[in-house]
Amino acid sequence: MDFLFDIGNVIIHVDFIPALKRLIPPGTDDIDTRLHKLLERKDEFEAGRIDSDVYFPWATDILGFTGSQEEFIAAWLDIFEPNLPMWKVIEKLHSEGHRLILFSNINNPHKEYLLGKHQIFQYFTGGIFSYQTGHIKPEFQIYQLAVKQYGLTATSTAYIDDLPKNIAAGQDAGFICHTYRADQHDQFLQWLSSI
């Protein structure tokens, strides 16, 4: 069987807000508005419609950050924690001979950082990364790209994602789907044993 795995909040826990808040100078007004603006435009960045050379300076200005670009990028990368129970599942699925494929809305700095830092990603055949495609989940085109690039048969492809709207699109594509929540990992294991 083939498995499509989202990365954020499935393989790796993600929390942008604390890291980005640390970049905002004390006494700055409208912190929530600034963060909302930055995250709202993140989809464009992750779809590859904005280059990092444009997005990072813009984000720096929005947050009112006055430090170096290197400090900004360090904070941008400091948002991840391993989801170790899922790592055990990935290792087991790989050992059983299943093909594992990453399927993620992600920007290049995050992808390069994660794949370079964590050995768990060695178990994956490859991936569909939004910034390379011009599309983000739940846009149907990115699901079609996954099917075409990896020769997937939808009815024998399991898809795990934490966002219901992405899972709905996966169901429309015919995949066997599960909406993952780390605090309900046992439910995921039950689903996995049933497919």
C-alpha positions as CSV (number, residue, x, y, z in Angstrom):
1,M,0.0,0.0,0.0
2,D,1.1,3.6,-0.6
3,F,0.9,6.2,2.2
4,L,0.7,9.9,1.7
5,F,1.9,11.7,4.9
6,D,1.4,15.4,5.7
7,I,4.4,16.7,7.7
8,G,3.1,19.5,9.9
9,N,1.2,18.3,13.0
10,V,1.4,14.7,11.7
11,I,5.1,13.8,11.6
12,I,6.3,17.0,13.3
13,H,4.4,19.2,15.7
14,V,4.4,22.8,14.5
15,D,3.7,26.0,16.4
16,F,4.6,29.2,14.5
17,I,3.2,31.7,17.0
18,P,5.6,31.5,20.0
19,A,8.7,31.7,17.8
20,L,7.4,34.6,15.7
21,K,6.2,36.5,18.8
22,R,9.7,36.5,20.1
23,L,10.7,38.5,17.1
24,I,8.3,41.4,17.8
25,P,9.8,44.2,19.8
26,P,8.3,44.9,23.2
27,G,5.6,47.6,23.1
28,T,4.6,46.9,19.5
29,D,0.9,47.5,18.8
30,D,-1.4,45.1,17.0
31,I,0.6,42.0,17.6
32,D,-2.2,39.6,16.7
33,T,-3.0,41.6,13.5
34,R,0.7,41.5,12.5
35,L,0.9,37.7,13.0
36,H,-2.4,37.2,11.2
37,K,-1.1,39.1,8.2
38,L,2.1,37.1,8.1
39,L,0.4,33.8,8.4
40,E,-2.3,34.8,5.9
41,R,0.3,35.3,3.2
42,K,2.2,32.2,4.2
43,D,0.0,30.1,1.8
44,E,1.3,32.1,-1.2
45,F,4.9,31.5,0.1
46,E,4.2,27.8,0.5
47,A,2.7,27.6,-2.9
48,G,5.9,29.0,-4.4
49,R,4.1,32.1,-5.6
50,I,6.4,34.4,-3.5
51,D,10.2,33.9,-3.3
52,S,11.9,33.8,0.1
53,D,13.9,36.9,-0.9
54,V,10.6,38.8,-1.1
55,Y,8.6,37.1,1.7
56,F,11.2,37.2,4.5
57,P,12.0,41.0,4.2
58,W,8.2,41.7,4.0
59,A,7.5,39.5,7.1
60,T,10.4,41.2,9.0
61,D,8.7,44.6,8.3
62,I,5.3,43.4,9.2
63,L,6.5,42.1,12.6
64,G,8.6,45.2,13.2
65,F,11.7,43.0,13.7
66,T,14.9,45.0,13.7
67,G,17.5,42.1,13.9
68,S,19.4,40.4,11.2
69,Q,17.9,38.2,8.4
70,E,19.8,35.3,10.0
71,E,18.1,35.8,13.3
72,F,14.7,36.0,11.6
73,I,15.3,32.7,9.7
74,A,16.5,31.0,12.9
75,A,13.2,31.9,14.5
76,W,11.3,30.8,11.4
77,L,12.9,27.4,11.7
78,D,12.5,27.1,15.5
79,I,8.8,26.0,15.4
80,F,9.1,22.2,15.3
81,E,9.0,19.2,17.7
82,P,9.1,15.5,16.7
83,N,5.9,13.5,17.0
84,L,7.6,10.4,18.3
85,P,4.6,8.1,18.4
86,M,4.1,8.7,14.6
87,W,7.8,8.1,14.0
88,K,7.3,4.6,15.3
89,V,4.4,4.0,12.9
90,I,6.5,5.3,10.0
91,E,9.4,3.0,10.9
92,K,7.0,0.0,11.1
93,L,5.2,0.8,7.8
94,H,8.6,1.1,6.1
95,S,9.8,-2.2,7.5
96,E,6.6,-3.8,6.2
97,G,7.4,-2.7,2.7
98,H,4.9,0.1,2.2
99,R,5.8,3.0,0.0
100,L,5.8,6.3,2.0
101,I,5.4,9.6,0.3
102,L,5.5,13.1,1.9
103,F,2.6,15.4,0.9
104,S,2.9,18.8,2.4
105,N,2.1,22.5,2.2
106,I,5.6,23.7,3.0
107,N,8.2,26.3,2.1
108,N,11.7,25.4,1.0
109,P,13.5,26.6,4.1
110,H,11.3,24.5,6.3
111,K,11.6,21.4,4.0
112,E,15.4,21.7,3.8
113,Y,15.7,22.1,7.5
114,L,13.5,19.2,8.4
115,L,14.8,16.7,5.9
116,G,18.4,17.6,6.8
117,K,17.8,17.4,10.6
118,H,15.6,14.3,11.1
119,Q,16.5,10.8,10.0
120,I,12.9,9.8,10.0
121,F,12.5,11.3,6.5
122,Q,14.9,8.7,5.1
123,Y,12.0,6.2,5.1
124,F,10.1,8.3,2.4
125,T,10.4,7.6,-1.3
126,G,10.1,11.3,-2.0
127,G,7.4,13.9,-1.8
128,I,5.0,16.5,-3.2
129,F,5.9,19.8,-1.7
130,S,3.6,22.8,-2.3
131,Y,6.3,25.4,-2.9
132,Q,7.5,23.3,-6.0
133,T,4.1,22.9,-7.5
134,G,2.4,26.4,-7.5
135,H,-0.5,24.8,-5.6
136,I,-1.4,24.1,-2.0
137,K,-3.7,21.6,-0.4
138,P,-6.7,21.5,-0.6
139,E,-6.4,22.6,-4.3
140,F,-7.3,19.6,-6.4
141,Q,-4.4,20.1,-8.7
142,I,-1.8,19.1,-6.1
143,Y,-3.7,15.8,-5.4
144,Q,-3.6,15.1,-9.2
145,L,0.1,15.8,-9.2
146,A,0.7,13.3,-6.5
147,V,-1.3,10.7,-8.3
148,K,0.6,11.3,-11.6
149,Q,4.1,11.7,-10.2
150,Y,4.0,8.5,-8.1
151,G,1.6,6.5,-10.2
152,L,-0.9,6.2,-7.3
153,T,-4.0,4.1,-7.3
154,A,-6.4,6.1,-5.2
155,T,-8.2,3.1,-3.7
156,S,-4.9,1.6,-2.4
157,T,-3.5,4.9,-1.2
158,A,-3.8,6.0,2.5
159,Y,-3.7,9.7,3.2
160,I,-3.0,11.2,6.7
161,D,-3.4,14.9,7.3
162,D,-4.4,17.0,10.3
163,L,-6.7,19.5,8.4
164,P,-10.2,18.4,7.7
165,K,-10.4,20.5,4.5
166,N,-7.3,18.7,3.1
167,I,-8.8,15.4,4.0
168,A,-12.1,16.3,2.3
169,A,-10.1,17.0,-0.9
170,G,-8.3,13.7,-0.4
171,Q,-11.6,11.9,-0.2
172,D,-12.7,13.6,-3.4
173,A,-9.6,12.2,-5.0
174,G,-10.6,8.7,-3.8
175,F,-7.9,8.2,-1.2
176,I,-8.4,6.2,2.0
177,C,-8.2,9.1,4.5
178,H,-7.7,9.8,8.2
179,T,-7.8,13.2,9.9
180,Y,-5.0,12.9,12.4
181,R,-4.8,14.5,15.9
182,A,-1.8,13.8,18.0
183,D,-3.9,13.8,21.2
184,Q,-6.0,11.0,19.5
185,H,-3.1,8.8,18.3
186,D,-4.8,5.7,19.5
187,Q,-7.7,6.4,17.1
188,F,-5.2,6.7,14.3
189,L,-3.8,3.3,15.2
190,Q,-7.2,1.7,15.2
191,W,-7.9,3.2,11.7
192,L,-4.6,2.0,10.5
193,S,-5.3,-1.6,11.6
194,S,-8.6,-1.5,9.8
195,I,-7.4,-0.6,6.3
